[in-house]
């Protein structure tokens, strides 16, 4: 019976242990790659696991990072100019030209003024052709003289050479907000325009015209900035007659109302620019703006019993310049205007 004693089954005892060990090791590997929802999730492990699962070992592309939780690129203190605001400097126009650019050229234009004027025109500044000839709005492309005729301010098409005859013939005067010459208004600075406002006010006080015509929106904007310390807001600008409170050259005597030397100022009419380079409005639209002014001038001239005299045309210098630069009958396209101005500048340099 002792011989029949059952021997321990070592095979049966070893196989389950080996199987359990292998199973435990395999489950451990599975748990490393299998997502579980622990009670206290670890953000670091989740990011590492996600990166391991979705990135290919052969791929060199950087992992995608949520921009909302991206770490800062550097912990060093930033010296960006955005965190240190600086005072803004006023920028000059890209087309600005200092006075020295045309300082060698002659400027023969003088104000055409006198007593008892019905209307005083205020332009921006003399162009190069105007500075050379001494005649206002002398460039062939400028619409000033044409608009005076079509609106009825004058009874015929006058020549630029008649600039200084206008006060005697029609009761019209002419001046500018800036005295120095330039190719166009873009070569002037805002400071120059604003500095000319006080000079204009003094001229209007001295000559006391019934009204002034501001030839161009930019001039009136400069007057506005000086008066109110800011630019115009939307809806504040309009062409035509301005409110009585905007009169120019007002003379007041403190504490003594009703004195003879007090003056309510000249009415202000804002007209369009007449430059041939300004293509923002069609000629017919400009004429529509100028027409009410012409109606008023004719009415005042009639009420004052003004007799228009005939004037002999003597535009000798003007015609000589036109012949030299060959601009007779030029079309007022932007290309032709540039060609004409270039020719005029060449002629001016020869004279200087």
PyMOL commands that set and color helices and strands:
alter all, ss='L'
color gray80, all
select helices_A, chain A and resi 10-33+43-54+67-69+81-83+99-102+128-133+144-151+160-170+185-187+190-207+217-228+244-246+283-303+316-325+334-351
alter helices_A, ss='H'
color red, helices_A
select strands_A, chain A and resi 119-123+172-176+211-215+240-241+267-271
alter strands_A, ss='S'
color yellow, strands_A
deselect
rebuild
show_as cartoon
